[in-house]
């Protein structure tokens, strides 16, 4: 919980949320956005930033059961885990990407 509280105070996270709400017309509350964003970073950061294909701990064994996945697999897993609708995935991704490049 300390991690989420720290994220809520971060100026970049606040900027990302503003873009999510204003530019992309996102519907989630700030608290839910931060919670989902925390999982988004945990689940997708390795594959998007460094290209590391290993599945993070607690995220299963990947679609082929070999402990690896691609970007699409990671983001789908995140969306399913956080109950983010398909049409809203890009709202999260681009709210982050517009503040700091995410790929």
N, C-alpha and C positions, 0 to 999 in steps of 0.2 A: 504494500500500500504506500510505503514511503516513496517508491519510484513514481507512482501515479501522482502523488501530491507534488513532487518535484517537477514532473512534466507539466502540471497545470500552471506552474509559475513561470515556465520558460517562455521567453518572448517569441522565439521561432515557432513554438507550438501554437501560441496565440495567433500569430500571423497565418499559420496554416489553417487554423480553424476559421479565421475571418474569410480567407479565400474559399474554403469549403462552403461556408454559409452564404456569402455574398455572390461570388462569381458562379459557383456551381449549384447554388440553391439547395445545399444539403439540409436535411431535416433533423439529424441527430443533435442531441444536447451536447454542450461542451464536455460534460463528464463522460458521456458515452463515447464521444469522438476520441477523447484522450485514452480511454480504456481500449477501444478498438485499435487506435494508432499504436499503442504500446505493443499489442499483439502483432500488428502489421510489421513493425520493426523487428520484433523477435523472430517472426516466422520467415520474412522475406529478405531481410538485409543481406545475409550471406550470398544468396543466389543473385540478387540484383546488383550489389556493390562489388563483390569480389569474384563472382562467378563460381563460388564454391557450391557444389551440387549436393552436399550432404544434408540430409533432413535433420532439423534441430531436435534436441531431446524433447520427448513428449508429443511428437507430431507423427508418430507411426513410422512405417518403413518405406513410404513413398508409393507411387502408383504401381511400380513393378516389383515391389517387395524387396528391393536390393539396397534400401537406405539412401537412395538418391532421387532427386527430382529436378525439374526445370522450373523456369519462372512461372509459367502458366499453372503448373501443379501447385506451387507454393501459394500463389495468390488465390487460387480456388480453395485450397485448404483453409487459408485465413478467412475468406469470405464465409465459408460454411461454418467454421468454428465460431465466428462472431455474428452470425446471422445477418451479414451484409448482403443485400439484394444485388443481383448481377448488375443492374442498371446503376448502382451506387459505387461499385468498385473503383471506377475511374475518378469519381469525385474525391475519394480518399487519396488515390495515387497522385493525381495531378495537384491536389492541394499541397502535398509534400513537395512534389517536383518543382512547383513554381517558387517555392522558398529556397530550396536547396536541391540541386540535381540528384535524382535517385537512381540513376542507372549509368 
